Amino acid sequence: MFVDFTLKITPELIIDAQGNEKKSLVGHLGTHFDVMNKEFPLEYLRLPSVIFNVHNKQEIQFNDIDFSQIKEGMFVGFATGFIENVGYGNKEYFTQHPRLSNELIEKLIAKRVAIIGIDCAGIRRGKEHTPIDQYCADHNVFVIENLCNLQTFLHSKDHMTCYINTYPVHYSDMTGLPCRVVAEV
């Protein structure tokens, strides 16, 4: 069975997002892969993954997840429920979303995961957003933002494993690549 984690873009969502986030005009609209100044590695198309249920947490800490489930080269997802609760594209969505603690980001980089995925506008907020995406990319760890349907996939479990397929658009010289993200359950 396949589960689509990609946000479906409508004309209304485009208008809302462009009114609240300038970067949504240049590859960062909807579900996207923050490639920064790198190329999407084709070996990242299909990855073993673990998705953690971190619903209702504002700052996700290292001890909020079972880190023993994480292996090198994985897609590590965080299901906050924020995109379903607040809705994509409004000001609150881009400015008040949950975030990963710096300690957790450092530990994910040290573990050499391939992708960090989250169902909100980023793993950090405001002025920290772009620098942390670049820092991750510089360590061959890429961020996928604005995933959806993660909560329904978990069914109140604390985590779930599967394979995740990521298909970014083949653009050049962009910091973000719109993509389709599909889990094999």
C-alpha positions as CSV (number, residue, x, y, z in Angstrom):
1,M,0.0,0.0,0.0
2,F,1.1,3.6,-0.7
3,V,0.4,6.7,1.4
4,D,0.9,10.1,-0.1
5,F,2.6,12.6,2.3
6,T,2.5,15.4,-0.3
7,L,0.5,18.5,0.2
8,K,-2.0,19.0,-2.6
9,I,-1.6,22.5,-4.0
10,T,-4.7,24.5,-5.0
11,P,-4.9,28.0,-6.4
12,E,-6.2,29.2,-3.0
13,L,-3.1,27.7,-1.2
14,I,-0.8,29.4,-3.6
15,I,-2.4,32.8,-2.9
16,D,-2.2,32.3,0.8
17,A,1.4,31.0,0.8
18,Q,2.6,33.8,-1.5
19,G,1.0,36.4,0.7
20,N,2.7,35.1,3.8
21,E,6.1,33.6,2.7
22,K,8.2,35.1,-0.1
23,K,10.2,31.9,-0.6
24,S,7.1,30.1,-1.7
25,L,7.6,31.7,-5.1
26,V,11.0,30.0,-5.8
27,G,10.7,26.3,-5.2
28,H,9.5,26.3,-1.6
29,L,5.8,26.0,-2.3
30,G,4.0,23.1,-0.6
31,T,6.0,19.9,0.0
32,H,9.5,20.6,-1.1
33,F,13.1,19.3,-0.7
34,D,15.5,22.0,0.6
35,V,18.4,21.2,-1.6
36,M,20.1,24.6,-0.9
37,N,23.1,24.8,-3.2
38,K,23.5,21.0,-3.7
39,E,22.1,18.4,-6.1
40,F,19.4,15.9,-5.1
41,P,21.3,12.6,-4.7
42,L,19.5,9.9,-6.7
43,E,20.2,7.3,-4.0
44,Y,17.8,9.3,-1.8
45,L,14.8,8.4,-4.1
46,R,13.8,5.4,-1.9
47,L,15.0,5.2,1.7
48,P,14.2,3.2,4.8
49,S,12.5,5.5,7.2
50,V,11.2,6.1,10.7
51,I,8.4,8.6,11.5
52,F,8.0,9.8,15.0
53,N,4.8,10.9,16.6
54,V,5.6,14.3,18.3
55,H,2.1,15.7,18.2
56,N,1.6,18.8,20.3
57,K,5.3,19.5,21.0
58,Q,6.6,23.0,20.2
59,E,10.3,22.2,20.5
60,I,11.1,18.6,19.8
61,Q,13.9,17.3,22.0
62,F,16.3,14.4,21.6
63,N,14.6,12.6,24.5
64,D,11.1,13.0,22.8
65,I,12.0,10.2,20.3
66,D,13.4,6.7,20.4
67,F,16.8,7.5,18.8
68,S,17.7,3.8,18.7
69,Q,15.3,3.5,15.8
70,I,17.4,5.8,13.6
71,K,20.1,4.3,11.3
72,E,22.6,6.0,9.0
73,G,21.1,6.9,5.6
74,M,17.5,7.0,6.8
75,F,14.6,9.3,6.1
76,V,13.6,10.5,9.6
77,G,10.1,12.1,9.8
78,F,8.4,14.1,12.5
79,A,4.6,14.1,12.7
80,T,3.6,17.2,14.6
81,G,0.0,17.5,13.3
82,F,0.6,21.2,12.8
83,I,-0.3,21.3,9.1
84,E,-3.6,19.6,9.8
85,N,-4.4,21.7,12.9
86,V,-3.4,25.2,11.5
87,G,-3.7,24.8,7.8
88,Y,-1.0,25.5,5.2
89,G,-0.1,29.0,4.0
90,N,-1.3,31.4,6.7
91,K,0.9,33.6,8.8
92,E,0.7,31.4,11.9
93,Y,1.7,28.4,9.8
94,F,5.0,30.1,8.8
95,T,5.8,31.8,12.1
96,Q,4.5,29.6,15.0
97,H,5.3,26.0,13.8
98,P,7.0,23.4,15.9
99,R,10.7,23.0,15.5
100,L,13.5,20.6,16.3
101,S,16.0,21.4,19.0
102,N,19.5,22.3,18.0
103,E,20.7,19.2,20.0
104,L,18.4,16.9,18.0
105,I,19.5,18.4,14.7
106,E,23.1,17.9,15.6
107,K,22.5,14.3,16.7
108,L,20.7,13.5,13.4
109,I,23.6,15.0,11.4
110,A,26.1,13.0,13.5
111,K,24.1,9.9,12.8
112,R,24.4,10.7,9.1
113,V,20.7,10.4,8.3
114,A,19.8,11.3,4.6
115,I,16.6,13.3,5.0
116,I,14.7,15.0,7.8
117,G,11.0,15.4,7.0
118,I,8.5,17.5,8.9
119,D,4.8,18.4,8.6
120,C,5.3,22.1,9.1
121,A,7.2,25.0,7.6
122,G,10.7,24.0,8.7
123,I,12.9,22.4,11.4
124,R,13.7,25.9,12.8
125,R,11.8,29.2,12.6
126,G,12.5,32.8,11.5
127,K,16.1,33.8,11.0
128,E,17.3,30.3,12.0
129,H,15.4,28.6,9.2
130,T,17.6,29.1,6.1
131,P,21.0,28.8,8.0
132,I,20.0,25.5,9.5
133,D,18.8,24.1,6.2
134,Q,22.1,25.1,4.6
135,Y,24.0,23.6,7.6
136,C,22.2,20.3,7.1
137,A,22.8,20.3,3.4
138,D,26.5,21.0,3.9
139,H,26.5,17.8,5.9
140,N,24.6,15.8,3.2
141,V,21.4,15.9,5.3
142,F,18.5,17.4,3.5
143,V,15.2,18.8,4.9
144,I,11.7,18.1,3.4
145,E,9.1,20.5,4.6
146,N,5.3,20.7,4.5
147,L,4.5,17.0,4.6
148,C,0.9,16.0,5.4
149,N,-1.1,12.9,6.5
150,L,1.7,11.7,8.9
151,Q,-0.7,11.6,11.9
152,T,-3.2,9.3,10.2
153,F,-0.4,7.1,9.2
154,L,0.8,6.6,12.8
155,H,-2.6,5.7,14.3
156,S,-1.4,6.9,17.8
157,K,1.8,4.9,17.8
158,D,5.0,6.6,19.0
159,H,6.8,5.7,15.7
160,M,6.4,3.7,12.5
161,T,8.9,2.4,10.0
162,C,8.5,2.0,6.2
163,Y,10.2,3.0,2.9
164,I,9.7,6.5,1.6
165,N,10.0,7.5,-2.0
166,T,10.9,11.2,-2.7
167,Y,10.7,12.6,-6.3
168,P,11.8,16.3,-6.5
169,V,11.4,18.2,-9.7
170,H,14.7,18.4,-11.6
171,Y,15.3,22.2,-11.4
172,S,18.7,23.7,-11.5
173,D,20.1,26.5,-9.3
174,M,17.2,26.5,-6.8
175,T,17.3,26.3,-3.1
176,G,14.0,24.3,-2.9
177,L,12.6,21.6,-5.1
178,P,8.9,20.8,-5.1
179,C,8.6,17.1,-4.6
180,R,6.2,14.2,-4.2
181,V,6.8,12.1,-1.1
182,V,5.1,8.6,-1.0
183,A,5.4,6.0,1.7
184,E,5.4,2.2,1.1
185,V,3.5,0.8,4.0
